[in-house]
Structure formats: C-alpha cells, structure tokens
Amino acid sequence: MVKQKVEEEIRSGIIMTVFSTASAVGKTLLSINMAAELARSGYKVCVVDLDLQFGDICNYLHLSPQKTIYDAQKAAENTVGQLDYGEYMTPYEYEDTIFSVLAAPQKMEEAYNISTQAVIEVLAGIRGEYDYVVLDTTATFSDLNLAVMDLSTMITFVGIVDFIPTIKNMKVGYDTMRSIGYEKNKIRFVLNRSNSKTHIELQDVEQLLEERFYHILPNDFLTAIDSIHQGIPLVINDEETALSRGMQELIEKYTNRARQRSSRKNASLSSWVKRLFK
C-alpha cells in the first residue's frame, strides 16, 4: 500500500533541476526566480537546496530555517507511511507571492550524513504535495545529481560563453547526459549573461554543442546583486528589468503560456484582418 502511494506521488508534481558544469553561473539566482515566477502564476511551488555543503538559497532570500532537508530525511527514516513534509519547509512570502524552501543542512557533518537514497525518498514525498519542485544543484556529476536528474521532468542546463574551458565543460556535460539516455527535450540549455563582453560568438558555441540555446538571459550583474542584497526575487521586485523579463519568459515557455499568448495574439490579428476586408 505504501509502495503504491509512493508510485502515485512520483507520477505527480513536475521536477525541474537547475544544473551546470561550471560554478558561479547563476544557478541559485535562477532557481529562486523560477520558483517565484511559478508561484506568482498560481502554482504551489517548492525550491530545494541540493548544495548540501554550501547551499545559499536561504542566504539569498534572507531566511533563517528552523528545519532542513537533514531533518526531513531523518524523520522519513523513522516514519511509517506518509510524512507531512510541510513541517520541514521554510516559507518565503513577499506581498502575494508564497513558495516553500527546503533548506540545505546547517552543519557540515549533517551534509555528509545524507545519502542519495534518502534525498530521493524525500523528493518522492514532496513531489506529491507541490505542482512544481525546483532543484538547485552543484556543478558536478555526483551520484546525487545523477539520481535527481533521472527523477527530473526537465533539466535547465545553465551556461555562460565567456571562457573556453567553460564551453568545453558544457559540451562534455551535454554529451554525458545524452550518453546515459536523456532525451534532447529533457535538457534545456539556458545561456546566462549573454551580452557580457566576450570574443566568443554564440553561433560557434551552438555549433560545438550541436544544440541551440532554449533561452537566453541578458547580463545584468548590478540588478542581480541588488536582488540578493534585498532578499527579494527579481521577478517580484524588479519585474520590468531585462533580466527579470527574461526569467519570466523562461517560465512562460516552460508552462506553455508563451505559446498560448502567441495563439491569442494571432487569433486576434486574424479577426482584425477579417473585419478589415469584410
């Protein structure tokens, strides 16, 4: 009975993993803003900090968690049946936007004592309670990252094109994902800091990857830093900036709202043309 319940949960909420083969490319900021924009759109959302040793989601949001993923997995080990994971969440609320955060452990020894299987069981549990679960991961092909990517509905692969080794690692990472059987449409390349000063052409990078970028985010370092200093996601507090709009448009693509909006626009234009030549 419990097994059947877990299988039902695994088929429910959408898991979106944010990954990169490089550090300091904006994964955490993007994860937070993806969660915030999904929440603003009316979905029940949880963002999980899977940088177990040095997670920063709560720091970015100025939150002080009372419980973490370590507490959740310990409780799951000692609970028969369904665990209420809401008890282990730290709520983020700003104006009308509310989403949950499952924080990284607060002590290094706790991070070392969390197994991959324990994390997967926690994710299986919370997946049944949320419409979307956003996972902020580390820049490694660790056992944990591979396990959560297997579980994920889609992988947002964040990259920048300002440094040759970074591009090489993107290629290696993408080839690895394809070699272990991930379909192309599961992996979504997102280019961050697209207008930063670089002598590397975007088209050359796409040719190397043999894949186009699914979405492109502009470079706006000052706005990003200001958001972190305030502890408020860009899509809430700076929604008219180019970077914020880019993040909103990414979620519109993921939730098909961009396509729906385009369809409504085309339908409206078609009606206008028909009236004009009536």
C-alpha positions in Angstrom: 0.0 0.0 0.0 2.8 2.4 0.9 4.7 1.4 -2.2 1.6 2.2 -4.4 1.3 5.5 -2.7 4.9 6.5 -3.4 4.5 5.4 -7.0 1.4 7.7 -7.3 3.4 10.6 -5.9 6.3 10.0 -8.3 3.8 10.5 -11.1 2.6 13.9 -9.8 4.4 17.2 -9.5 6.9 18.4 -12.1 10.6 18.4 -11.0 12.8 21.0 -12.6 16.5 20.6 -12.0 18.8 23.5 -12.4 22.3 22.3 -13.3 25.6 23.5 -14.7 29.1 22.2 -15.3 30.6 25.4 -14.0 30.3 27.3 -10.7 29.2 30.9 -10.4 27.0 30.9 -13.5 23.8 32.0 -11.7 22.1 28.7 -10.9 20.9 29.6 -7.5 19.5 33.0 -8.5 17.8 31.4 -11.5 16.3 28.6 -9.3 14.9 31.1 -6.8 13.3 33.2 -9.6 11.9 30.2 -11.4 10.2 29.2 -8.1 9.0 32.8 -7.5 7.6 33.2 -11.0 5.8 29.8 -10.9 4.3 30.8 -7.5 3.2 34.2 -9.0 1.5 32.3 -11.7 -0.7 30.5 -9.2 1.2 27.2 -8.7 2.2 25.6 -5.4 6.0 25.5 -5.5 8.9 24.3 -3.5 12.6 25.0 -4.2 15.1 22.5 -2.7 18.7 23.4 -2.0 20.7 20.4 -3.0 24.1 22.1 -2.5 24.2 20.1 0.8 27.5 21.5 2.0 27.4 25.2 0.9 23.8 25.9 -0.1 22.9 29.6 -0.4 19.2 29.7 -1.2 18.2 30.8 2.3 21.0 33.3 2.3 19.8 34.8 -0.9 16.3 35.1 0.5 17.3 36.2 3.9 15.6 33.2 5.6 16.5 31.5 8.8 15.4 27.9 8.6 14.4 26.0 11.7 14.5 22.7 9.9 16.4 21.4 6.8 16.5 18.5 4.4 18.6 16.7 7.0 15.7 16.8 9.5 13.3 15.7 6.8 15.3 12.7 5.8 15.8 11.7 9.4 12.0 11.9 10.0 11.3 9.9 6.9 13.6 7.1 8.1 11.6 6.9 11.3 8.1 7.3 9.9 5.8 4.5 8.7 3.5 5.8 6.0 3.2 9.3 4.6 5.3 12.1 6.2 4.0 15.7 6.3 6.9 17.5 4.6 5.3 20.8 5.2 6.7 20.7 8.7 10.3 20.8 7.3 9.8 23.7 4.9 10.8 27.3 5.4 8.1 29.6 3.8 9.1 32.5 1.7 6.5 35.2 1.4 6.6 38.7 -0.2 3.4 40.5 -0.9 1.2 38.0 -2.7 3.9 35.5 -3.7 4.4 32.5 -1.5 6.6 29.4 -2.0 8.4 26.8 0.1 12.1 26.3 0.6 13.6 23.0 1.7 16.9 24.3 3.1 20.3 22.7 2.9 21.8 21.3 6.1 23.3 23.9 8.5 26.2 21.8 9.6 28.8 20.1 7.5 28.5 16.8 9.4 24.8 16.7 8.6 25.6 17.1 4.9 28.0 14.2 5.0 25.3 12.0 6.7 22.7 12.4 4.0 22.6 9.6 1.5 21.5 9.8 -2.1 18.7 7.4 -1.5 17.4 9.5 1.4 17.2 12.6 -0.8 15.3 10.7 -3.5 12.8 9.4 -0.9 12.3 13.0 0.3 11.8 14.3 -3.2 9.3 11.5 -3.9 7.4 12.6 -0.9 7.3 16.3 -1.5 6.6 15.8 -5.2 3.2 14.7 -4.3 2.5 17.9 -2.4 3.5 20.5 -5.0 2.8 21.4 -8.6 6.5 22.2 -9.2 9.6 21.3 -7.4 12.7 23.3 -8.4 16.1 21.7 -7.5 19.2 23.8 -7.2 22.2 21.5 -7.6 26.0 21.6 -7.6 28.3 21.8 -10.7 29.3 18.1 -10.6 28.1 14.8 -12.0 27.8 13.3 -8.5 25.7 10.3 -7.6 23.2 12.7 -6.1 22.9 14.9 -9.1 22.6 12.0 -11.5 19.9 10.5 -9.3 17.9 13.7 -9.2 18.4 14.3 -12.9 17.0 10.8 -13.5 13.9 11.8 -11.5 13.5 15.2 -13.1 10.9 16.1 -15.7 13.4 18.6 -17.2 16.9 19.8 -16.7 17.7 23.5 -17.0 21.4 23.4 -18.1 22.8 26.9 -17.3 25.9 28.1 -19.2 28.0 31.1 -20.0 30.2 31.7 -23.0 33.0 33.9 -21.7 35.7 31.3 -21.2 36.8 28.4 -23.5 37.1 25.8 -20.6 33.6 26.6 -19.5 32.3 25.9 -23.0 34.3 22.7 -23.2 32.7 21.5 -20.0 29.3 22.3 -21.3 30.0 20.1 -24.3 31.3 17.3 -22.1 28.3 17.6 -19.7 25.8 17.5 -22.6 27.4 14.6 -24.2 27.4 12.8 -20.9 23.7 13.4 -20.4 22.9 12.1 -23.9 25.2 9.1 -23.5 23.2 8.0 -20.4 20.0 8.2 -22.3 18.4 11.6 -21.6 16.2 12.7 -24.4 17.1 16.1 -26.1 13.8 17.7 -25.0 14.6 16.9 -21.3 17.7 19.1 -21.5 17.1 22.8 -21.9 20.2 25.0 -22.5 19.9 28.4 -20.9 22.6 31.0 -21.7 23.2 33.4 -18.9 25.0 36.8 -19.1 24.5 36.8 -22.9 25.7 40.3 -23.5 28.7 40.2 -21.3 32.0 41.2 -23.1 33.3 38.2 -24.8 35.1 37.4 -28.1 33.2 34.1 -28.5 30.3 34.0 -30.9 27.1 32.4 -29.7 26.7 30.6 -33.1 30.1 29.0 -32.6 29.1 27.6 -29.2 25.8 26.2 -30.6 27.7 24.6 -33.4 30.0 22.9 -30.9 27.2 21.8 -28.7 25.2 20.7 -31.8 22.2 22.2 -30.0 20.6 25.7 -29.8 20.1 27.5 -26.6 16.5 27.1 -25.4 16.5 30.5 -23.8 18.9 33.5 -23.4 19.2 35.7 -20.3 20.9 39.1 -20.5 23.8 40.2 -18.4 22.7 42.5 -15.5 25.1 42.0 -12.6 24.0 45.1 -10.7 20.3 44.1 -10.7 21.2 40.6 -9.7 23.3 41.7 -6.8 20.7 44.2 -5.7 18.1 41.4 -5.6 20.4 39.3 -3.3 21.1 42.2 -1.0 17.3 42.8 -0.6 16.4 39.2 -0.3 13.7 39.6 -2.9 13.5 37.6 -6.2 14.0 39.7 -9.3 10.6 38.7 -10.8 8.8 40.2 -7.9 10.8 43.4 -7.1 12.4 44.3 -10.4 10.0 42.8 -12.8 10.5 45.4 -15.5 14.2 44.9 -15.9 15.5 42.9 -18.9 16.9 40.1 -16.7 13.6 39.8 -14.8 11.6 39.7 -18.0 14.0 37.1 -19.4 13.3 34.9 -16.4 9.6 35.4 -16.6 9.7 34.5 -20.3 11.6 31.3 -19.5 8.8 30.2 -17.2 6.2 31.2 -19.8 7.9 28.8 -22.2 8.0 26.0 -19.6 4.4 26.4 -18.7 3.3 26.9 -22.4 1.9 30.4 -21.6 4.1 31.9 -24.3 2.6 29.7 -26.9 -0.9 30.4 -25.6 -0.3 34.1 -25.6 1.1 33.9 -29.2 -2.0 31.9 -30.2 -4.3 34.5 -28.7 -2.4 37.3 -30.4 -2.5 35.5 -33.8 -6.2 34.8 -33.3 -6.8 38.5 -32.5 -4.8 39.6 -35.6 -6.7 37.2 -37.8 -10.0 38.6 -36.6 -8.9 42.1 -37.2 -7.8 41.3 -40.7 -11.1 39.6 -41.4 -13.0 42.7 -40.2 -10.8 44.9 -42.3 -11.6 43.1 -45.6 -15.2 42.2 -44.8 
